[in-house]
Amino acid sequence: MNGDNTSATVSDDLKTPLLPLHGDGPLHRSESFNSTIRSILTPRNFFILLGPLLCAIICLCVKLDGPATSRNMLAVLAWVFTWWITEAVPMPITSMSPLFLFPLFGIASADDVAQSYMDDVIALVLGSFILALAVEHYNIHRRLALNITLLFCGDPLNPPLLLLGICSTTAFVSMWMHNVAAAMLMMPVATGILQRFPSRPTQSTVENKFCRAVVLGVIYSAAIGGMSTLTGTGVNLILVGMWKSYFPEASPISFNTWFFFGFPLALMIFFPLWGILCLLYCPRGSSQALSPYLDKSHLRRELQLLGPMTFAEKMILIVFSMLIVLWMTRSITDDIPGWGVLFKDRAGDGTVSVMMATLLFIIPNKKQRGEKLMDWNKCKKLPWNIILLLGAGFAIADGVHSSGLADVLSEALDFLEHAPYLAIAPSVCLISGTITEFMSNNATTTLVVPLLIQIAKIMHVHPLLLMVPGAIGAQFSFLLPTGTPSNIVGFATGHIDIKDMLKTGLPLKIAGVAALSFLMPTLGAFVFGTNKQL
């Protein structure tokens, strides 16, 4: 018996650890509990809860002079925009929330909401993004940039002219692909030119200023170029989608209709940008200081390294050119119908966009046997976040209209009925341009444009007279790095700081508001027919 007891004691002693186990004791349990509480009580989790909390408060406490769905729509807007503004939940996921919130709150059926996420405007975006990926994959943008920079370089070097070449190239590229993609494609080209200068600590004042001018020129030119076409930015597409949703009987805004207004507007903002950059960052004598580092022989050498244009590059340029021609000629004027009448106007800009993108998966690239210009693996970089955000914007526009919230807002804003348009339009642009410094351009447009539609109805003016300034103003995010991803791309190079953006962006924003306020009642009346009643 004693032997058994002894062996049992030894066995128990062997099982007993020499040191306390991790997690034993009340002190550790208290620390573990505190760390768990800290991991839960974070600002991110607070904002995640804030969305549904605001939604619940509005549903329970707010009474509107309208159907219950109008109150529910307001509650859902509070939820969605809280998540969008704080980014507590990733923006693409928040963009999908109308797919479950609208049916659950009785605003719209699941099928009706889902249709907002795939229409002709979304098809236009998908096709143009695929073409942009093809341009990026075959380095066509770099060849274009080097050729235009070589053209503008001057002999001897003319820094303002070179800056004009870099900015105009970026603006041109941004016309045909999303402005953020254009900035991301062109920034390596621009910084490649700047790498010829001495490193930053040893740079002279002239060299440092020119580096700042080039980076600022790329990010602002990408934004300005994107204003001129529908494919240049999601904001223009949201505007077109909302116009189609709210006014289905009105003539849709086609690609060429927008171009005839957007391109002159972009020119009126682009040249002030170039002037501001030359005035602030290209002092006299800069040519002599920069000439040793930048000459045509360097640019020619880089161009030679790219080699001659391949069959694939030529085919992509042909497809892109055909797409632009088809966009511009689908609907020309009331007197001169485009090719769209051959199909009884059933074909849209998205139709040809997807059709031409499809050709890229059919035409061989003549590099390897059986390989096409594009394959689906190359399309994995498609920006689905932008596509989902556009779909959410269209769904919200439909929801505001169908729920009755639009009528409630109209009654609440009736005090603006006698306000003069010339005072309202610049104010709208300024307000939109201020909000967009703290929210994404697309989210700002989605928030502001439905309100402007109601204000236009109250003032008895054509809705586009306010919708267009509101949407364009949302693209004037020139002051802060966080205003748009394009600004972050430039800020990340290390060549610019917030002071540079404020110094350049403020006069540029003023020039943009002035140009828009002048063009909208003049050229806008001719292009959009805003002098006619709907």
C-alpha positions in Angstrom: 0.0 0.0 0.0 2.8 2.4 0.9 4.5 1.6 -2.3 1.4 2.3 -4.2 1.0 5.6 -2.4 4.6 6.5 -3.1 4.3 5.8 -6.8 1.0 7.8 -7.0 2.7 10.7 -5.3 5.7 10.6 -7.7 3.3 10.4 -10.6 1.3 13.4 -9.4 4.6 15.3 -8.9 5.7 14.6 -12.4 2.3 15.9 -13.7 2.7 19.1 -11.7 4.6 21.8 -13.7 7.7 23.3 -12.2 6.6 26.8 -13.3 3.0 28.2 -13.3 1.2 27.5 -16.5 0.6 30.5 -18.8 -2.8 31.9 -18.0 -3.0 30.7 -14.4 -3.9 33.1 -11.7 -6.4 35.9 -11.3 -3.9 38.6 -12.5 -3.4 37.0 -15.9 -7.1 36.4 -16.3 -7.7 40.1 -15.6 -5.1 41.1 -18.2 -6.7 38.7 -20.7 -10.1 40.1 -20.1 -8.9 43.7 -20.4 -7.1 42.9 -23.7 -10.3 41.3 -25.0 -12.3 44.4 -24.0 -9.8 46.7 -25.7 -9.9 44.6 -28.9 -13.7 45.0 -29.0 -13.9 48.7 -28.0 -12.1 50.1 -31.0 -13.1 53.1 -33.1 -13.6 50.8 -36.1 -16.1 48.6 -34.2 -17.8 51.7 -32.8 -18.4 53.0 -36.4 -19.6 49.5 -37.5 -22.3 49.7 -34.8 -23.0 53.4 -35.4 -24.5 52.6 -38.8 -27.3 50.3 -37.7 -27.7 52.4 -34.5 -28.5 55.5 -36.5 -30.8 53.5 -38.7 -32.7 52.2 -35.7 -33.0 55.7 -34.1 -34.4 57.2 -37.4 -36.9 54.3 -37.8 -38.1 54.7 -34.2 -38.0 58.4 -33.6 -38.2 60.3 -36.9 -41.6 61.1 -38.5 -41.8 62.3 -42.1 -44.8 63.7 -44.0 -44.7 60.8 -46.4 -45.0 57.0 -46.6 -43.2 54.8 -44.1 -40.8 53.7 -46.9 -39.5 57.3 -47.1 -38.5 57.2 -43.4 -36.9 53.7 -44.0 -35.0 55.0 -46.9 -33.6 57.9 -44.8 -32.6 55.4 -42.2 -30.8 53.1 -44.7 -29.0 56.2 -46.1 -27.7 57.0 -42.6 -26.5 53.4 -42.3 -24.8 53.3 -45.7 -23.2 56.7 -45.6 -21.9 56.2 -42.1 -20.0 53.1 -43.3 -18.9 54.9 -46.4 -17.5 58.0 -44.7 -15.8 56.1 -41.9 -14.8 53.1 -44.0 -15.5 50.9 -41.0 -16.5 48.2 -43.4 -14.6 48.0 -46.7 -16.2 50.3 -49.3 -17.0 47.5 -51.8 -18.9 45.5 -49.1 -20.8 48.6 -48.0 -21.6 49.2 -51.7 -23.4 45.8 -51.7 -25.5 46.6 -48.6 -28.5 47.9 -50.6 -28.9 44.4 -52.0 -30.1 43.2 -48.5 -31.1 46.5 -46.8 -33.7 47.6 -49.5 -35.7 44.4 -49.5 -35.6 44.0 -45.7 -36.8 47.6 -45.2 -39.5 47.3 -47.9 -38.0 49.9 -50.2 -37.6 47.7 -53.3 -37.6 44.0 -54.3 -34.4 42.0 -54.5 -34.7 41.8 -58.4 -35.2 45.6 -58.7 -32.2 46.4 -56.6 -30.0 43.9 -58.4 -30.8 45.4 -61.8 -29.2 48.6 -60.7 -25.8 46.8 -60.4 -25.8 45.8 -64.1 -27.0 48.2 -66.7 -25.6 49.9 -69.8 -23.5 52.3 -67.8 -21.9 49.5 -65.8 -21.3 47.7 -69.1 -19.6 50.8 -70.4 -17.3 50.8 -67.4 -16.5 47.1 -67.7 -15.5 47.3 -71.3 -13.4 50.4 -70.9 -11.6 48.9 -67.9 -10.7 45.8 -69.9 -9.3 48.0 -72.7 -7.3 50.0 -70.2 -5.8 46.8 -68.7 -4.7 45.8 -72.3 -3.1 49.3 -72.8 -1.3 48.8 -69.4 -0.2 45.2 -70.1 1.5 46.1 -73.4 3.1 49.3 -72.1 1.3 51.5 -74.7 0.9 54.3 -72.2 4.7 54.5 -71.7 5.4 54.6 -75.4 2.8 57.4 -75.8 4.2 59.4 -72.9 7.8 59.2 -74.2 6.8 60.2 -77.7 4.8 63.2 -76.5 7.4 64.3 -74.0 10.0 64.0 -76.7 7.8 66.3 -78.9 7.5 68.9 -76.1 11.0 68.7 -74.6 12.4 71.5 -76.8 16.0 72.0 -77.9 17.3 73.6 -75.8 15.2 72.3 -72.9 12.1 74.4 -72.2 10.7 73.4 -68.8 7.2 74.9 -69.1 6.9 73.2 -72.5 8.0 69.9 -71.1 5.6 70.3 -68.2 2.8 71.0 -70.7 3.7 67.8 -72.5 3.6 65.6 -69.4 0.3 67.2 -68.2 -1.4 67.0 -71.6 -0.3 63.3 -72.0 -1.7 62.4 -68.6 -5.0 64.3 -69.3 -5.3 62.5 -72.7 -4.8 59.1 -71.1 -7.3 59.9 -68.4 -9.9 60.7 -71.0 -10.1 57.0 -72.0 -9.6 55.2 -68.7 -10.5 55.9 -65.1 -8.5 58.9 -63.8 -7.1 56.9 -60.8 -5.8 54.3 -63.2 -4.3 57.0 -65.5 -2.5 58.6 -62.5 -1.1 55.2 -61.5 0.1 54.5 -65.0 1.6 57.9 -65.6 3.2 58.5 -62.3 6.0 55.9 -62.9 6.6 57.6 -66.3 6.9 61.0 -64.7 9.1 59.9 -61.8 11.3 58.0 -64.3 12.0 61.4 -65.9 12.7 62.9 -62.5 15.1 60.2 -61.5 17.7 61.8 -63.7 17.9 64.7 -61.2 20.2 64.5 -58.1 18.6 62.9 -55.1 16.4 65.1 -52.9 18.9 66.2 -50.2 21.4 67.4 -52.9 18.8 69.0 -55.2 18.9 72.7 -56.0 15.8 74.8 -55.4 15.1 74.9 -59.2 15.3 71.1 -59.5 13.2 70.5 -56.4 10.5 72.9 -57.7 10.3 71.2 -61.1 9.9 67.8 -59.4 7.0 69.2 -57.4 5.5 70.7 -60.6 5.6 67.4 -62.5 4.0 65.3 -59.7 1.3 67.9 -59.1 0.7 68.2 -62.8 0.2 64.4 -63.2 -2.4 64.1 -60.4 -4.4 67.2 -61.3 -4.2 66.5 -65.1 -5.6 63.0 -64.4 -8.6 64.6 -62.6 -9.1 67.2 -65.3 -8.8 64.8 -68.2 -11.3 62.5 -66.5 -13.9 65.3 -66.6 -14.0 65.4 -70.3 -15.5 61.9 -71.1 -17.9 59.5 -69.4 -15.2 56.8 -69.0 -12.8 59.2 -67.3 -14.3 59.0 -63.9 -17.1 57.2 -62.0 -18.7 60.6 -61.1 -19.8 61.3 -64.7 -21.2 57.8 -64.9 -23.2 58.2 -61.7 -24.6 61.4 -63.0 -25.7 59.8 -66.3 -27.2 56.8 -64.4 -29.2 59.1 -62.0 -30.4 61.2 -65.0 -31.6 58.0 -66.7 -33.2 56.8 -63.4 -35.0 60.0 -62.5 -36.0 61.1 -66.0 -36.5 58.0 -68.1 -38.5 59.9 -70.7 -35.8 62.5 -71.3 -33.0 62.1 -73.9 -30.2 60.1 -72.3 -26.7 61.7 -72.0 -24.6 59.9 -74.5 -20.8 59.7 -74.7 -20.5 62.4 -77.4 -23.1 64.6 -75.7 -21.0 64.7 -72.6 -17.8 65.1 -74.6 -19.0 68.3 -76.3 -19.5 69.9 -72.9 -16.8 68.1 -70.9 -13.9 68.6 -73.2 -14.2 72.5 -73.5 -14.6 72.6 -69.7 -11.5 70.5 -69.2 -9.5 72.8 -71.5 -10.7 75.8 -69.5 -9.4 74.2 -66.3 -6.3 72.6 -67.8 -4.6 75.8 -69.0 -5.0 77.6 -65.7 -3.4 74.5 -64.1 -0.4 74.8 -66.4 -0.2 78.5 -65.8 -0.3 78.1 -62.0 2.4 75.4 -62.1 4.7 77.5 -64.3 4.1 80.6 -62.1 4.9 78.8 -58.8 7.4 76.2 -59.8 9.2 77.2 -63.1 11.2 80.3 -62.3 13.3 82.1 -64.9 16.7 80.4 -65.5 15.2 77.0 -64.9 16.2 75.9 -68.4 19.9 76.3 -67.8 19.7 74.5 -64.4 17.7 71.5 -65.8 19.3 71.0 -69.2 22.2 68.9 -68.0 19.8 66.2 -66.7 17.1 66.3 -69.4 17.7 66.2 -73.1 16.2 64.5 -76.1 19.0 61.9 -76.3 17.9 60.4 -73.0 14.3 60.2 -74.1 15.2 58.7 -77.5 17.3 56.1 -75.7 14.3 55.0 -73.5 12.1 54.9 -76.6 14.6 52.7 -78.4 14.6 50.3 -75.5 10.9 49.7 -76.0 11.7 48.6 -79.5 9.3 48.9 -82.6 5.6 48.6 -82.1 4.4 45.0 -82.0 1.4 43.6 -83.8 -0.4 43.3 -80.4 0.1 47.0 -79.7 -1.1 48.1 -83.1 -4.2 45.9 -82.8 -5.1 47.4 -79.4 -4.7 50.9 -80.7 -6.9 50.0 -83.7 -9.6 48.5 -81.4 -9.4 51.5 -79.1 -9.7 53.9 -82.0 -12.7 52.1 -83.4 -14.4 52.2 -80.0 -13.9 56.0 -79.7 -15.3 56.5 -83.2 -18.3 54.3 -82.4 -18.9 56.2 -79.1 -18.8 59.5 -80.9 -21.1 58.5 -83.8 -23.8 56.5 -82.1 -26.0 59.6 -81.8 -24.7 62.8 -83.4 -27.5 65.4 -83.5 -31.3 65.5 -83.9 -30.9 66.2 -87.6 -27.9 63.9 -88.2 -28.7 60.5 -86.6 -25.8 58.2 -85.9 -25.4 54.5 -86.4 -27.7 53.8 -83.4 -30.8 54.3 -85.6 -29.9 51.1 -87.5 -30.6 49.2 -84.3 -33.7 51.3 -83.4 -31.6 52.9 -80.6 -31.5 49.7 -78.7 -27.7 49.7 -78.6 -26.0 51.9 -76.0 -22.4 53.0 -75.3 -22.0 50.0 -73.1 -23.0 47.7 -76.0 -20.0 48.8 -78.1 -17.7 49.0 -75.1 -18.2 45.3 -74.3 -18.2 44.3 -78.0 -14.8 45.9 -78.6 -13.4 44.4 -75.4 -14.6 41.0 -76.5 -12.5 41.4 -79.7 -9.4 41.4 -77.5 -10.1 37.8 -76.4 -10.5 36.8 -80.1 -7.6 38.5 -82.0 -4.3 36.7 -81.7 -1.3 38.6 -80.3 1.2 36.8 -82.6 3.6 36.3 -79.8 2.8 32.6 -79.0 0.7 30.2 -80.9 -2.9 30.3 -79.9 -2.4 33.2 -77.5 -4.9 36.1 -77.7 -4.4 39.8 -77.0 -6.1 39.3 -73.6 -7.1 36.4 -71.4 -9.1 36.3 -68.2 -6.0 36.1 -66.0 -5.0 39.5 -67.2 -8.4 40.8 -66.1 -8.0 39.9 -62.4 -7.0 43.5 -61.8 -10.5 44.8 -62.8 -11.5 47.4 -60.2 -14.7 45.7 -58.9 -14.8 48.2 -56.0 -15.6 51.0 -58.5 -18.1 48.9 -60.3 -19.9 48.0 -57.1 -19.8 51.6 -55.9 -21.5 52.7 -59.2 -24.2 50.1 -58.7 -24.8 51.2 -55.2 -25.1 54.8 -56.4 -27.7 53.8 -59.0 -29.6 51.7 -56.4 -29.7 54.6 -53.9 -31.0 57.0 -56.7 -33.8 54.6 -57.5 -34.6 54.0 -53.8 -34.8 57.8 -53.0 -37.2 58.2 -55.9 -39.4 55.1 -55.4 -39.6 55.3 -51.6 -41.1 58.8 -51.7 -38.1 60.4 -49.9 -37.5 62.6 -52.9 -41.0 64.2 -52.5 -40.4 64.8 -48.8 -37.0 66.5 -49.5 -38.7 68.6 -52.2 -41.2 70.0 -49.7 -38.5 70.6 -47.1 -36.5 72.7 -49.6 -39.3 74.9 -50.9 -37.7 78.0 -49.4 -35.2 77.9 -52.4 -38.0 78.5 -54.9 -37.1 82.2 -55.5 -33.4 81.9 -55.2 -31.5 83.2 -58.3 -29.8 80.4 -60.3 -26.5 82.5 -60.7 -26.1 82.4 -57.0 -27.1 78.8 -56.4 -24.9 77.2 -59.2 -21.5 78.4 -57.9 -22.6 77.6 -54.3 -23.6 74.1 -55.3 -20.2 73.6 -56.9 -18.3 75.0 -53.9 -20.3 72.9 -51.4 -19.8 69.7 -53.5 -16.1 70.6 -53.9 -15.7 71.0 -50.1 -17.5 67.8 -49.2 -15.4 65.8 -51.7 -12.2 66.7 -49.8 -13.4 64.5 -47.0 -15.4 61.8 -48.8 -14.8 59.9 -52.0 -15.8 61.7 -55.2 -18.4 59.0 -56.0 -19.9 59.0 -52.5 -20.2 62.8 -52.6 -22.0 62.6 -56.0 -24.4 59.9 -54.7 -25.2 62.1 -51.7 -25.5 65.5 -53.4 -27.1 64.8 -56.8 -30.5 63.5 -55.5 -30.8 66.6 -53.4 -30.0 68.9 -56.3 -32.7 67.3 -58.4 -35.3 68.3 -55.8 -33.9 71.8 -55.5 -34.1 72.2 -59.3 -37.7 71.1 -59.3 -38.5 73.7 -56.6 -36.6 76.5 -58.4 -38.4 75.5 -61.7 -35.1 75.2 -63.5 -33.7 72.3 -65.7 -32.3 69.7 -63.3 -29.0 69.4 -65.2 -28.3 73.1 -64.4 -27.7 71.9 -60.9 -26.8 68.3 -61.3 -23.8 68.9 -63.6 -22.2 71.6 -61.3 -22.8 69.3 -58.3 -21.2 66.3 -60.0 -18.3 68.2 -61.5 -17.7 70.0 -58.2 -17.3 66.6 -56.6 -14.2 66.1 -58.8 -12.5 69.3 -57.5 -10.7 67.4 -54.7 -7.5 69.3 -55.2 -6.6 70.3 -51.6 -5.9 67.2 -49.5 -4.0 63.9 -50.2 -7.1 62.0 -49.0 -9.4 63.7 -51.4 -9.0 61.0 -54.1 -6.7 58.0 -54.6 -4.9 60.0 -57.4 -3.7 62.5 -54.8 -2.4 59.7 -52.7 -0.5 58.3 -55.6 1.3 61.7 -56.0 1.8 62.2 -52.3 3.4 58.8 -51.9 6.3 59.8 -54.3 7.6 62.0 -51.5 8.1 65.0 -53.9 5.1 67.0 -52.6 3.5 67.9 -49.3 0.2 69.3 -48.2 1.4 72.8 -48.5 2.1 72.3 -52.2 -1.4 70.9 -52.7 -3.0 73.8 -50.9 -0.9 76.4 -52.7 -1.8 74.9 -56.1 -5.2 73.4 -55.5 -6.9 76.4 -54.1 -6.5 78.7 -57.1 -7.2 75.7 -59.4 -10.5 75.0 -57.5 -11.5 78.7 -57.9 -10.7 78.5 -61.6 -12.8 75.3 -61.9 -15.8 76.9 -60.2 -15.5 80.0 -62.4 -15.2 78.0 -65.6 -18.2 75.7 -64.7 -20.4 78.7 -63.7 -19.7 80.3 -67.0 -20.1 77.3 -69.3 -23.2 75.7 -67.7 -25.7 78.4 -68.6 -24.0 79.0 -72.0 -22.6 75.9 -73.7 -24.6 73.7 -71.4 -27.8 75.2 -72.7 -26.8 74.3 -76.2 -25.4 70.8 -75.5 -27.9 69.5 -72.9 -30.9 71.6 -74.0 -31.3 73.1 -70.5 -33.2 76.1 -72.0 -36.1 73.7 -72.8 -38.6 72.3 -70.4 -38.5 68.6 -69.7 
